Amino acid sequence: MASKQKKTGRTSDWLGFAPFLLFCLAFEIIPIIFLLRGSFIEKTTHLFTFQHYLDLQRPLYINSFVNSIKLSGLTAIIGVVLGTFIGYAVYRWPSERVRELLITLSDVTTNFAGVPLAFAFVVILGMNGVITQFLLQYFQYHLYPKFSIYSFSGLILAYVYFQLPLMVLLILPAFAGLKKEWQESAQSLGAGPFKYWWRIGIPVLMPSLIAGLTLLFANAFGAYATAYTLVESKLSLVTLQIGYMIAGEVRQDQGVGMAMAIGSLIIMGLSIGVYQAATLRARRWSKS
């Protein structure tokens, strides 16, 4: 009887999990299979070919990957550094109500991206933006052409806007895992704040910092709408090139676009793999 009940319980668990599996199958696994197949099929002859991957050696596509990796890496590093300090300030804030308000604000801010975020930055820092005109009117400072929201530096600023609060949300549980006994023990042994953070705090936080860095990198690498709205064809990025290749009207080559998408999936998969490994290590620290 007990074994039958266990089997029934396992069956019901799998049935409850079935909608999620069907969702993954329909919107993730099957599209990836068709994407992989399309990257090896020539459009006119429908024969197997490696030409689409060989075409990725062109300077345009190489620059796209270089620019995307550079943009994702810079914004991830900035987000990790600033987000860690801000997260620690939020964690140590004496008022619990204010702390919850800041966490809620970070949650809302990290989801404010895409076209609305790009439009907001255009309104604020565009050529006729609020801050641009304020600096010109009251300080006689011409923000343009030294800076442009429609450039690589402007895109970094826009990406950091949603990268930073995401890091704040990721690092807060790590700060909660730092036990007060460790700091008290370090102080009793004569260690100051700097030595405590250098010897204990940062090593304990390192898996969470690495996890945050890789997740922010993947988050920025896959962003599309913000970059398309701000820079469009002025800057070559992987996500923009994939859009042009698959749905463009001028330069349309779905095979090359699918090959670029597979390359992006490999980079994203490696990032998520590092994130999972670092998260597992961080959980071990929190349980110890």
Buried (B, 14 or more C-beta within 10 A) or exposed (E): EEEEEEEEEEEEEEEEEEEEEEEEEEEEEEEEEEBBEBBBBEEEEEEEBEEBBEBBEEEEBEBBBBBBBEBBBBBBBBBBBBBBEBBBEBBEBEEEEEBEEBBEEBEEBBEEBBEEBBBBBBEEBBEEBEEBEEBBEEEEEEBBEEEBBBBBEBBBBBBBBBBBBBBBBBBBBBBEBBBEEBBEEBEEEEBEEEBBBEEBBEEBBBBBBBBBBBBBBBBBBBBBBBBBBBBEEEBBBBBBBBBBBBEBEEEEBBBBBBBBBBBBBEBBEEBEEBBEBBBEBBBEBBEE
